[in-house]
């Protein structure tokens, strides 16, 4: 699968208009899944609108990319962060499909050694197994990034609901005892020092399937 994620900053007075334009454009763009929705409270550096498109192949995106990117040059839009990437989701079959899609864009420091990065990625991959509110997830390295930061990873999940992020996920002991060490600048293992984009929105079931 080939995915495209954009986190769009747009003033409240223009949000509905921009969302409508993107929803109409992406409704029949050939995407396997398409989500364009306002971000939910608790998102950090996550934009006001979250657009996530999931295609069978990169070619499918390239056929509509120019039109989508033109729409994102709307004068009301003040900032766009995002990434394009290949990947295959992991679905936890025994869990109910979620209603909230969450993405995390992050940058690992260039001087982080390969062994540390491998351990960091292994910890991220292990996390969903501990958090019952996650029903599907994917960890990817972008082929192309958008924004002032050159993102190195995209970590996505399908959650039962927004409370499943703020409670069972962020407050889980595995998260704060194992995963947080990679992000906390006061920890010696920290390799993510740039500001991350943590964004989530309501979504149709099975967006990561």
GROMACS elastic network, one bead per residue, 0.5 to 0.9 nm:
[ bonds ]
;  ai    aj funct       b0    kb
    1    32     6  0.89535   500
    1    54     6  0.67941   500
    1    55     6  0.57438   500
    1    57     6  0.58018   500
    1    58     6  0.78168   500
    1    85     6  0.85011   500
    1    86     6  0.57631   500
    1    87     6  0.56919   500
    1    88     6  0.61576   500
    1    89     6  0.87219   500
    2    53     6  0.83870   500
    2    54     6  0.58890   500
    2    55     6  0.51071   500
    2    56     6  0.60944   500
    2    57     6  0.54412   500
    2    58     6  0.54406   500
    2    59     6  0.89612   500
    2    60     6  0.87025   500
    2    61     6  0.79354   500
    2    84     6  0.73414   500
    2    85     6  0.57230   500
    2    87     6  0.65076   500
    2    88     6  0.86259   500
    3    52     6  0.72209   500
    3    53     6  0.56367   500
    3    55     6  0.60769   500
    3    56     6  0.86430   500
    3    57     6  0.87242   500
    3    58     6  0.80653   500
    3    61     6  0.83834   500
    3    83     6  0.81727   500
    3    84     6  0.56979   500
    3    85     6  0.53822   500
    3    86     6  0.62296   500
    3    87     6  0.76768   500
    4    51     6  0.79209   500
    4    52     6  0.57404   500
    4    53     6  0.51044   500
    4    54     6  0.64785   500
    4    55     6  0.83366   500
    4    61     6  0.80565   500
    4    82     6  0.75324   500
    4    83     6  0.60016   500
    4    85     6  0.66644   500
    5    50     6  0.74537   500
    5    51     6  0.56569   500
    5    53     6  0.64570   500
    5    54     6  0.87146   500
    5    81     6  0.82666   500
    5    82     6  0.52331   500
    5    83     6  0.55191   500
    5    84     6  0.65180   500
    5    85     6  0.87621   500
    5   103     6  0.84397   500
    6    47     6  0.86299   500
    6    49     6  0.81687   500
    6    50     6  0.60224   500
    6    51     6  0.51246   500
    6    52     6  0.65382   500
    6    53     6  0.89280   500
    6    80     6  0.64378   500
    6    81     6  0.57148   500
    6    83     6  0.68199   500
    6    84     6  0.88744   500
    6   146     6  0.80162   500
    7    39     6  0.88179   500
    7    45     6  0.86316   500
    7    46     6  0.58430   500
    7    48     6  0.71847   500
    7    49     6  0.59559   500
    7    51     6  0.64746   500
    7    52     6  0.87556   500
    7    79     6  0.81546   500
    7    80     6  0.55416   500
    7    81     6  0.51073   500
    7    82     6  0.59462   500
    7   197     6  0.84038   500
    7   199     6  0.76568   500
    8    46     6  0.77061   500
    8    48     6  0.57392   500
    8    49     6  0.50224   500
    8    50     6  0.62837   500
    8    51     6  0.78078   500
    8    72     6  0.81885   500
    8    77     6  0.69432   500
    8    78     6  0.78208   500
    8    79     6  0.60496   500
    8    81     6  0.67564   500
    8    82     6  0.86247   500
    9    15     6  0.88418   500
    9    46     6  0.80850   500
    9    48     6  0.50321   500
    9    49     6  0.66916   500
    9    76     6  0.87419   500
    9    77     6  0.58091   500
    9    78     6  0.55384   500
    9    79     6  0.50593   500
    9    80     6  0.62603   500
    9    81     6  0.86731   500
   10    13     6  0.82499   500
   10    14     6  0.65175   500
   10    15     6  0.59025   500
   10    18     6  0.80694   500
   10    47     6  0.75716   500
   10    48     6  0.60628   500
   10    49     6  0.75441   500
   10    76     6  0.60450   500
   10    78     6  0.59149   500
   10    79     6  0.75245   500
   11    14     6  0.56164   500
   11    15     6  0.61338   500
   11    48     6  0.78804   500
   11    76     6  0.70299   500
   11    77     6  0.75085   500
   11    78     6  0.81172   500
   12    15     6  0.50530   500
   12    16     6  0.77963   500
   12    48     6  0.81972   500
   13    16     6  0.75024   500
   13    17     6  0.83754   500
   14    17     6  0.54279   500
   14    18     6  0.61701   500
   14    19     6  0.84977   500
   14    76     6  0.66924   500
   14    77     6  0.85017   500
   15    18     6  0.53185   500
   15    19     6  0.59478   500
   15    20     6  0.84839   500
   15    38     6  0.81257   500
   15    48     6  0.75920   500
   15    49     6  0.76101   500
   15    76     6  0.87955   500
   16    19     6  0.50612   500
   16    20     6  0.59882   500
   16    21     6  0.85952   500
   16    38     6  0.89345   500
   17    20     6  0.51823   500
   17    21     6  0.63116   500
   17    22     6  0.88023   500
   18    21     6  0.51553   500
   18    22     6  0.63128   500
   18    23     6  0.85634   500
   18    49     6  0.88279   500
   18    71     6  0.82898   500
   18    72     6  0.85795   500
   18    74     6  0.80236   500
   18    76     6  0.83922   500
   18    77     6  0.84066   500
   19    22     6  0.52265   500
   19    23     6  0.59610   500
   19    24     6  0.85419   500
   19    36     6  0.66701   500
   19    37     6  0.70353   500
   19    38     6  0.79615   500
   19    49     6  0.72324   500
   20    23     6  0.50713   500
   20    24     6  0.60959   500
   20    25     6  0.84871   500
   20    36     6  0.87171   500
   21    24     6  0.53768   500
   21    25     6  0.61950   500
   21    26     6  0.86805   500
   21    71     6  0.76393   500
   22    25     6  0.50062   500
   22    26     6  0.59741   500
   22    27     6  0.82978   500
   22    36     6  0.68924   500
   22    51     6  0.82057   500
   22    68     6  0.74466   500
   22    71     6  0.72956   500
   22    72     6  0.85668   500
   23    26     6  0.52876   500
   23    27     6  0.57901   500
   23    34     6  0.83857   500
   23    35     6  0.78115   500
   23    36     6  0.59201   500
   23    37     6  0.85163   500
   23    51     6  0.89076   500
   24    27     6  0.53448   500
   24    28     6  0.75788   500
   25    28     6  0.66897   500
   25    29     6  0.66688   500
   25    67     6  0.82116   500
   25    68     6  0.72827   500
   25    71     6  0.89026   500
   26    30     6  0.79135   500
   26    31     6  0.75139   500
   26    34     6  0.64923   500
   26    35     6  0.82640   500
   26    36     6  0.82574   500
   26    53     6  0.79446   500
   26    64     6  0.87816   500
   26    68     6  0.80139   500
   27    30     6  0.81001   500
   27    31     6  0.80982   500
   27    34     6  0.68934   500
   27    35     6  0.88240   500
   28    31     6  0.74280   500
   29    34     6  0.86511   500
   29    60     6  0.82430   500
   29    61     6  0.81144   500
   29    63     6  0.85384   500
   29    64     6  0.65541   500
   30    33     6  0.86082   500
   30    55     6  0.71134   500
   30    56     6  0.88061   500
   30    60     6  0.65214   500
   30    61     6  0.78701   500
   30    64     6  0.85056   500
   31    34     6  0.60487   500
   31    53     6  0.60277   500
   31    54     6  0.54190   500
   31    56     6  0.73914   500
   31    60     6  0.73953   500
   31    61     6  0.76405   500
   32    53     6  0.75583   500
   32    54     6  0.53848   500
   32    55     6  0.50721   500
   32    56     6  0.65206   500
   32   207     6  0.88038   500
   33    52     6  0.79045   500
   33    53     6  0.58257   500
   33    54     6  0.50695   500
   33    55     6  0.71198   500
   33   204     6  0.89369   500
   33   206     6  0.86577   500
   33   207     6  0.60355   500
   33   208     6  0.81883   500
   33   209     6  0.87779   500
   34    51     6  0.75129   500
   34    52     6  0.58393   500
   34    54     6  0.64093   500
   34    55     6  0.88669   500
   34   207     6  0.78818   500
   35    50     6  0.74841   500
   35    51     6  0.54959   500
   35    52     6  0.51001   500
   35    53     6  0.64195   500
   35    54     6  0.89487   500
   35   101     6  0.89314   500
   35   201     6  0.88887   500
   35   202     6  0.86670   500
   35   203     6  0.64681   500
   35   204     6  0.78241   500
   35   207     6  0.80793   500
   36    49     6  0.68369   500
   36    50     6  0.56600   500
   36    52     6  0.65725   500
   36    53     6  0.85596   500
   36   201     6  0.86821   500
   36   203     6  0.84801   500
   37    40     6  0.89997   500
   37    48     6  0.85456   500
   37    49     6  0.55729   500
   37    50     6  0.55181   500
   37    51     6  0.67080   500
   37   201     6  0.61732   500
   37   202     6  0.68493   500
   37   203     6  0.76910   500
   38    47     6  0.84890   500
   38    48     6  0.56719   500
   38    50     6  0.61380   500
   38    51     6  0.88856   500
   38   200     6  0.85436   500
   38   201     6  0.62186   500
   38   202     6  0.79584   500
   39    42     6  0.86234   500
   39    43     6  0.67468   500
   39    46     6  0.72717   500
   39    47     6  0.68955   500
   39    48     6  0.53816   500
   39    49     6  0.54151   500
   39    50     6  0.60002   500
   39   199     6  0.65422   500
   39   200     6  0.55083   500
   39   202     6  0.77720   500
   40    43     6  0.61565   500
   40    48     6  0.83533   500
   40   162     6  0.78873   500
   40   199     6  0.77364   500
   40   200     6  0.59799   500
   40   201     6  0.53222   500
   40   202     6  0.76395   500
   41    44     6  0.86754   500
   41   162     6  0.87684   500
   41   200     6  0.85256   500
   41   201     6  0.89322   500
   42   162     6  0.87709   500
   42   166     6  0.77317   500
   42   198     6  0.85310   500
   42   199     6  0.79964   500
   42   200     6  0.82374   500
   43    46     6  0.53924   500
   43    47     6  0.78935   500
   43    48     6  0.89617   500
   43   197     6  0.80369   500
   43   198     6  0.54970   500
   43   200     6  0.61901   500
   43   201     6  0.87447   500
   44    47     6  0.78781   500
   44   196     6  0.79333   500
   44   197     6  0.61006   500
   44   198     6  0.50882   500
   44   199     6  0.63220   500
   45   195     6  0.80477   500
   45   196     6  0.70313   500
   45   198     6  0.62760   500
   45   199     6  0.72522   500
   46    49     6  0.80664   500
   46    50     6  0.77081   500
   46    81     6  0.82172   500
   46   103     6  0.87341   500
   46   104     6  0.85723   500
   46   196     6  0.86242   500
   46   197     6  0.50861   500
   46   198     6  0.52936   500
   46   200     6  0.75459   500
   47    50     6  0.67880   500
   47    79     6  0.79352   500
   47    80     6  0.75668   500
   47    81     6  0.79676   500
   47   197     6  0.83713   500
   47   199     6  0.72106   500
   49   201     6  0.83419   500
   50   199     6  0.73938   500
   50   200     6  0.73022   500
   50   201     6  0.68734   500
   53    61     6  0.85022   500
   54    57     6  0.87634   500
   54    61     6  0.85808   500
   54   207     6  0.82447   500
   54   208     6  0.82782   500
   55    58     6  0.68870   500
   55    59     6  0.86238   500
   55    60     6  0.62963   500
   55    61     6  0.66493   500
   56    59     6  0.85288   500
   56    60     6  0.70835   500
   56    61     6  0.88982   500
   57    60     6  0.55655   500
   57    61     6  0.72777   500
   57    86     6  0.86152   500
   58    61     6  0.53410   500
   58    62     6  0.63918   500
   58    63     6  0.89703   500
   58    85     6  0.87303   500
   58    86     6  0.81009   500
   59    62     6  0.50144   500
   59    63     6  0.64220   500
   60    63     6  0.55180   500
   60    64     6  0.72792   500
   60    65     6  0.87989   500
   61    64     6  0.55573   500
   61    65     6  0.56605   500
   62    66     6  0.75032   500
   63    66     6  0.76281   500
   63    67     6  0.87574   500
   64    67     6  0.56013   500
   64    68     6  0.63945   500
   64    69     6  0.87349   500
   65    68     6  0.52025   500
   65    69     6  0.60031   500
   65    70     6  0.84526   500
   66    69     6  0.51863   500
   66    70     6  0.60482   500
   66    71     6  0.86744   500
   67    70     6  0.51134   500
   67    71     6  0.63718   500
   67    72     6  0.88222   500
   68    71     6  0.51602   500
   68    72     6  0.64564   500
   69    73     6  0.66877   500
   70    73     6  0.53156   500
   70    74     6  0.75212   500
   71    74     6  0.57906   500
   72    75     6  0.85490   500
   72    77     6  0.69675   500
   72    80     6  0.79025   500
   73    76     6  0.82668   500
   73    77     6  0.68489   500
   74    77     6  0.56272   500
   74    78     6  0.87733   500
   75    78     6  0.74344   500
   77    80     6  0.76285   500
   79   147     6  0.75713   500
   80   146     6  0.68803   500
   80   147     6  0.59219   500
   80   148     6  0.89840   500
   81   105     6  0.85583   500
   81   145     6  0.77366   500
   81   146     6  0.51149   500
   81   148     6  0.76440   500
   81   149     6  0.81197   500
   81   197     6  0.81077   500
   82   105     6  0.75456   500
   82   144     6  0.85365   500
   82   145     6  0.57453   500
   82   147     6  0.65996   500
   82   151     6  0.82063   500
   83   105     6  0.80665   500
   83   142     6  0.58956   500
   83   143     6  0.74727   500
   83   144     6  0.56006   500
   83   146     6  0.58023   500
   83   147     6  0.88087   500
   83   151     6  0.74383   500
   83   153     6  0.89153   500
   83   154     6  0.77291   500
   84   141     6  0.89131   500
   84   142     6  0.56098   500
   84   143     6  0.57896   500
   84   144     6  0.51398   500
   84   145     6  0.63691   500
   84   146     6  0.85172   500
   85   140     6  0.66503   500
   85   141     6  0.65053   500
   85   143     6  0.51690   500
   85   144     6  0.69383   500
   85   145     6  0.88200   500
   85   154     6  0.83211   500
   86   140     6  0.68780   500
   86   141     6  0.77211   500
   86   142     6  0.73037   500
   86   143     6  0.74947   500
   87   138     6  0.70570   500
   87   139     6  0.74491   500
   87   140     6  0.59308   500
   87   141     6  0.83729   500
   88   137     6  0.89181   500
   88   138     6  0.66010   500
   88   139     6  0.84695   500
   88   140     6  0.85564   500
   88   208     6  0.87512   500
   88   209     6  0.86690   500
   89   136     6  0.66753   500
   89   137     6  0.55179   500
   89   139     6  0.78748   500
   89   156     6  0.88170   500
   89   208     6  0.61821   500
   89   209     6  0.66068   500
   90   135     6  0.85935   500
   90   136     6  0.55369   500
   90   137     6  0.53877   500
   90   138     6  0.61320   500
   90   208     6  0.82803   500
   90   209     6  0.81566   500
   91    94     6  0.88604   500
   91    95     6  0.85592   500
   91   135     6  0.61354   500
   91   137     6  0.66774   500
   91   138     6  0.89024   500
   91   208     6  0.78862   500
   91   209     6  0.70308   500
   92    95     6  0.58090   500
   92    96     6  0.85767   500
   92    97     6  0.89389   500
   92   128     6  0.88443   500
   92   129     6  0.83736   500
   92   134     6  0.79594   500
   92   135     6  0.51977   500
   92   136     6  0.57817   500
   92   137     6  0.85425   500
   93    96     6  0.77141   500
   93    97     6  0.86602   500
   93   135     6  0.73739   500
   93   136     6  0.84517   500
   94   135     6  0.81314   500
   95    98     6  0.86031   500
   95   132     6  0.76318   500
   95   133     6  0.80794   500
   95   134     6  0.77184   500
   95   135     6  0.53062   500
   95   136     6  0.86067   500
   95   160     6  0.89681   500
   96   133     6  0.87697   500
   96   134     6  0.88247   500
   96   135     6  0.63523   500
   96   160     6  0.73368   500
   97   134     6  0.85053   500
   97   135     6  0.57372   500
   97   136     6  0.76752   500
   97   158     6  0.73133   500
   97   159     6  0.76744   500
   97   160     6  0.68828   500
   97   205     6  0.56298   500
   97   206     6  0.57794   500
   97   207     6  0.87556   500
   98   101     6  0.75968   500
   98   133     6  0.79915   500
   98   134     6  0.73642   500
   98   135     6  0.62732   500
   98   136     6  0.80592   500
   98   157     6  0.89292   500
   98   158     6  0.52324   500
   98   161     6  0.66175   500
   98   203     6  0.80324   500
   98   204     6  0.80167   500
   98   205     6  0.57066   500
   98   206     6  0.69166   500
   98   207     6  0.84275   500
   99   158     6  0.71023   500
   99   159     6  0.62135   500
   99   160     6  0.55133   500
   99   161     6  0.55923   500
   99   162     6  0.83310   500
   99   201     6  0.86035   500
   99   202     6  0.58228   500
   99   203     6  0.53272   500
   99   204     6  0.60710   500
   99   205     6  0.56897   500
   99   206     6  0.83232   500
   99   207     6  0.88485   500
  100   157     6  0.83546   500
  100   158     6  0.58497   500
  100   159     6  0.51034   500
  100   160     6  0.64185   500
  100   161     6  0.53421   500
  100   162     6  0.63454   500
  100   164     6  0.89995   500
  100   200     6  0.67078   500
  100   201     6  0.55469   500
  100   203     6  0.51923   500
  100   204     6  0.78539   500
  100   205     6  0.82866   500
  101   156     6  0.74864   500
  101   157     6  0.60696   500
  101   159     6  0.63044   500
  101   161     6  0.87365   500
  101   162     6  0.89861   500
  101   199     6  0.84765   500
  101   200     6  0.54935   500
  101   201     6  0.55883   500
  101   202     6  0.62123   500
  101   203     6  0.58009   500
  101   204     6  0.86314   500
  101   207     6  0.73919   500
  101   208     6  0.83404   500
  102   155     6  0.83403   500
  102   156     6  0.56330   500
  102   157     6  0.53169   500
  102   158     6  0.63967   500
  102   159     6  0.73998   500
  102   165     6  0.84857   500
  102   198     6  0.74882   500
  102   199     6  0.57005   500
  102   201     6  0.66406   500
  102   202     6  0.88425   500
  103   154     6  0.68141   500
  103   155     6  0.57492   500
  103   157     6  0.65793   500
  103   197     6  0.78135   500
  103   198     6  0.61451   500
  103   199     6  0.55017   500
  103   200     6  0.62921   500
  104   153     6  0.80549   500
  104   154     6  0.56556   500
  104   155     6  0.50641   500
  104   156     6  0.62880   500
  104   157     6  0.88934   500
  104   196     6  0.69560   500
  104   197     6  0.55045   500
  104   199     6  0.64670   500
  104   200     6  0.87464   500
  105   151     6  0.62332   500
  105   152     6  0.78204   500
  105   153     6  0.60835   500
  105   155     6  0.67239   500
  105   156     6  0.88359   500
  105   196     6  0.57626   500
  105   198     6  0.67447   500
  105   199     6  0.86085   500
  106   149     6  0.85746   500
  106   150     6  0.85364   500
  106   151     6  0.53538   500
  106   152     6  0.61965   500
  106   153     6  0.55304   500
  106   154     6  0.66215   500
  106   155     6  0.82656   500
  106   192     6  0.70626   500
  106   193     6  0.89243   500
  106   194     6  0.74149   500
  106   195     6  0.74035   500
  106   197     6  0.66536   500
  106   198     6  0.87439   500
  107   110     6  0.86712   500
  107   149     6  0.74389   500
  107   150     6  0.67320   500
  107   153     6  0.64115   500
  107   191     6  0.84507   500
  107   192     6  0.58987   500
  107   193     6  0.74971   500
  107   194     6  0.62607   500
  107   195     6  0.81011   500
  107   196     6  0.72915   500
  108   111     6  0.85082   500
  108   112     6  0.70667   500
  108   117     6  0.78956   500
  108   151     6  0.77868   500
  108   152     6  0.61085   500
  108   153     6  0.77165   500
  108   191     6  0.55085   500
  108   193     6  0.72700   500
  108   194     6  0.78978   500
  109   112     6  0.55586   500
  109   152     6  0.88432   500
  109   191     6  0.55854   500
  109   192     6  0.60826   500
  109   193     6  0.69253   500
  109   194     6  0.80381   500
  110   113     6  0.82201   500
  110   191     6  0.87692   500
  111   191     6  0.84890   500
  112   115     6  0.83595   500
  112   116     6  0.64857   500
  112   117     6  0.66381   500
  112   191     6  0.62135   500
  113   116     6  0.53616   500
  113   117     6  0.63365   500
  113   118     6  0.87201   500
  114   117     6  0.50844   500
  114   118     6  0.61074   500
  114   119     6  0.86631   500
  115   118     6  0.51455   500
  115   119     6  0.63248   500
  115   120     6  0.86526   500
  116   119     6  0.51230   500
  116   120     6  0.60922   500
  116   121     6  0.86191   500
  116   189     6  0.81276   500
  116   191     6  0.82762   500
  117   121     6  0.61320   500
  117   122     6  0.85044   500
  117   191     6  0.81407   500
  118   121     6  0.51902   500
  118   122     6  0.61428   500
  118   123     6  0.87118   500
  119   123     6  0.62184   500
  119   124     6  0.87068   500
  120   123     6  0.52389   500
  120   124     6  0.64142   500
  120   125     6  0.87749   500
  120   179     6  0.76930   500
  120   182     6  0.69057   500
  120   191     6  0.86311   500
  121   124     6  0.50906   500
  121   125     6  0.61851   500
  121   126     6  0.86161   500
  121   139     6  0.79941   500
  122   125     6  0.50933   500
  122   126     6  0.61698   500
  122   127     6  0.87555   500
  123   126     6  0.50706   500
  123   127     6  0.62756   500
  123   178     6  0.72546   500
  123   179     6  0.63306   500
  124   127     6  0.52997   500
  124   128     6  0.77505   500
  124   139     6  0.78243   500
  124   155     6  0.80443   500
  124   175     6  0.89714   500
  124   179     6  0.68233   500
  125   128     6  0.67106   500
  125   129     6  0.81182   500
  125   137     6  0.85572   500
  125   138     6  0.81655   500
  125   139     6  0.72033   500
  126   129     6  0.57740   500
  126   130     6  0.73885   500
  127   130     6  0.55586   500
  127   131     6  0.67148   500
  127   169     6  0.87067   500
  127   174     6  0.68783   500
  127   175     6  0.70190   500
  127   179     6  0.79237   500
  128   131     6  0.51408   500
  128   132     6  0.74673   500
  128   133     6  0.84678   500
  128   134     6  0.60276   500
  128   135     6  0.80424   500
  128   136     6  0.80207   500
  128   137     6  0.73208   500
  128   157     6  0.83211   500
  128   169     6  0.85206   500
  129   132     6  0.73209   500
  129   134     6  0.81483   500
  130   134     6  0.88441   500
  130   169     6  0.87329   500
  130   172     6  0.80934   500
  130   174     6  0.73546   500
  131   134     6  0.59332   500
  131   135     6  0.89517   500
  131   164     6  0.86386   500
  131   168     6  0.62532   500
  131   169     6  0.58999   500
  131   172     6  0.72548   500
  131   174     6  0.88205   500
  132   135     6  0.74409   500
  132   159     6  0.89020   500
  132   160     6  0.86743   500
  132   164     6  0.83606   500
  132   168     6  0.74503   500
  132   169     6  0.84113   500
  133   158     6  0.83207   500
  133   159     6  0.54297   500
  133   160     6  0.51735   500
  133   161     6  0.76420   500
  133   163     6  0.88310   500
  133   164     6  0.52270   500
  133   165     6  0.76078   500
  133   168     6  0.67783   500
  133   169     6  0.73868   500
  134   137     6  0.73700   500
  134   157     6  0.64026   500
  134   158     6  0.57200   500
  134   160     6  0.65032   500
  134   164     6  0.77243   500
  134   165     6  0.86030   500
  134   169     6  0.82097   500
  135   157     6  0.74829   500
  135   158     6  0.57158   500
  135   159     6  0.62125   500
  135   160     6  0.72888   500
  135   206     6  0.89854   500
  136   156     6  0.82870   500
  136   157     6  0.56514   500
  136   158     6  0.51444   500
  136   159     6  0.76672   500
  136   206     6  0.82220   500
  136   207     6  0.88858   500
  136   208     6  0.62797   500
  136   209     6  0.75641   500
  137   155     6  0.74680   500
  137   156     6  0.53260   500
  137   158     6  0.62460   500
  137   208     6  0.69113   500
  138   154     6  0.79299   500
  138   155     6  0.59183   500
  138   156     6  0.52012   500
  138   157     6  0.66126   500
  138   208     6  0.79231   500
  139   153     6  0.70509   500
  139   154     6  0.57786   500
  139   156     6  0.64387   500
  139   157     6  0.89759   500
  140   152     6  0.84469   500
  140   153     6  0.56092   500
  140   154     6  0.51487   500
  140   155     6  0.65159   500
  140   156     6  0.85296   500
  141   151     6  0.82820   500
  141   152     6  0.56910   500
  141   154     6  0.62694   500
  141   155     6  0.89557   500
  142   145     6  0.65132   500
  142   151     6  0.71463   500
  142   152     6  0.62303   500
  142   153     6  0.62387   500
  142   154     6  0.69843   500
  144   150     6  0.85120   500
  144   151     6  0.85789   500
  145   149     6  0.79469   500
  145   150     6  0.59079   500
  145   151     6  0.61517   500
  145   152     6  0.84614   500
  146   149     6  0.74920   500
  146   150     6  0.72682   500
  146   151     6  0.81503   500
  147   150     6  0.71778   500
  147   151     6  0.86464   500
  149   194     6  0.79774   500
  149   195     6  0.86709   500
  151   154     6  0.76632   500
  151   196     6  0.88561   500
  156   208     6  0.84098   500
  157   208     6  0.76252   500
  158   161     6  0.86605   500
  158   203     6  0.87264   500
  158   205     6  0.85170   500
  158   206     6  0.77436   500
  158   207     6  0.73322   500
  158   208     6  0.66959   500
  159   162     6  0.71591   500
  159   163     6  0.88135   500
  159   164     6  0.62132   500
  159   165     6  0.69773   500
  160   163     6  0.80711   500
  160   164     6  0.60249   500
  160   165     6  0.85405   500
  161   164     6  0.52921   500
  161   165     6  0.72755   500
  161   202     6  0.80566   500
  162   165     6  0.54146   500
  162   166     6  0.67035   500
  162   167     6  0.87550   500
  162   200     6  0.80596   500
  162   201     6  0.81594   500
  162   202     6  0.82267   500
  163   166     6  0.51962   500
  163   167     6  0.58160   500
  163   168     6  0.76617   500
  163   169     6  0.88505   500
  164   167     6  0.55888   500
  164   168     6  0.53510   500
  164   169     6  0.62164   500
  164   170     6  0.86424   500
  165   168     6  0.62315   500
  165   170     6  0.61326   500
  165   171     6  0.86067   500
  166   169     6  0.62702   500
  166   170     6  0.55497   500
  166   171     6  0.71218   500
  167   170     6  0.58091   500
  167   171     6  0.53489   500
  167   172     6  0.74124   500
  168   171     6  0.57041   500
  168   172     6  0.54677   500
  169   172     6  0.53554   500
  169   173     6  0.89395   500
  169   174     6  0.89370   500
  169   175     6  0.70169   500
  170   173     6  0.85846   500
  170   175     6  0.61917   500
  170   176     6  0.72451   500
  171   174     6  0.84570   500
  171   175     6  0.67035   500
  171   176     6  0.66588   500
  172   175     6  0.52337   500
  172   176     6  0.65437   500
  172   177     6  0.84610   500
  173   176     6  0.53630   500
  173   177     6  0.55843   500
  173   178     6  0.77742   500
  174   177     6  0.52757   500
  174   178     6  0.53009   500
  174   179     6  0.67004   500
  174   180     6  0.86737   500
  175   178     6  0.56198   500
  175   180     6  0.59810   500
  175   181     6  0.89296   500
  176   179     6  0.60341   500
  176   181     6  0.74896   500
  177   180     6  0.63548   500
  177   181     6  0.70163   500
  178   181     6  0.59480   500
  178   182     6  0.79483   500
  179   182     6  0.59265   500
  179   183     6  0.74995   500
  180   183     6  0.52374   500
  180   184     6  0.60039   500
  180   187     6  0.87782   500
  180   190     6  0.84401   500
  181   184     6  0.53529   500
  181   185     6  0.81299   500
  181   186     6  0.83555   500
  181   187     6  0.56420   500
  181   188     6  0.77942   500
  181   189     6  0.60693   500
  181   190     6  0.58167   500
  181   191     6  0.87443   500
  182   185     6  0.80474   500
  182   187     6  0.74082   500
  182   188     6  0.84384   500
  182   189     6  0.56001   500
  182   191     6  0.55034   500
  182   192     6  0.61299   500
  182   193     6  0.88165   500
  183   186     6  0.88063   500
  183   187     6  0.79920   500
  183   189     6  0.83332   500
  183   190     6  0.52856   500
  183   191     6  0.65071   500
  183   193     6  0.65792   500
  184   187     6  0.55163   500
  184   188     6  0.85839   500
  184   189     6  0.83532   500
  184   190     6  0.57578   500
  184   191     6  0.84959   500
  184   192     6  0.77603   500
  184   193     6  0.78010   500
  185   188     6  0.75540   500
  185   189     6  0.84353   500
  185   190     6  0.56044   500
  185   191     6  0.80567   500
  185   192     6  0.78979   500
  185   193     6  0.65104   500
  186   189     6  0.87561   500
  186   190     6  0.74531   500
  187   190     6  0.55008   500
  188   191     6  0.86581   500
  190   193     6  0.71995   500
  192   195     6  0.81167   500
  192   196     6  0.82740   500
  193   196     6  0.84387   500
  203   206     6  0.85152   500
  203   207     6  0.69945   500
  204   207     6  0.62853   500
  205   208     6  0.84780   500
  205   209     6  0.89246   500
  206   209     6  0.51271   500
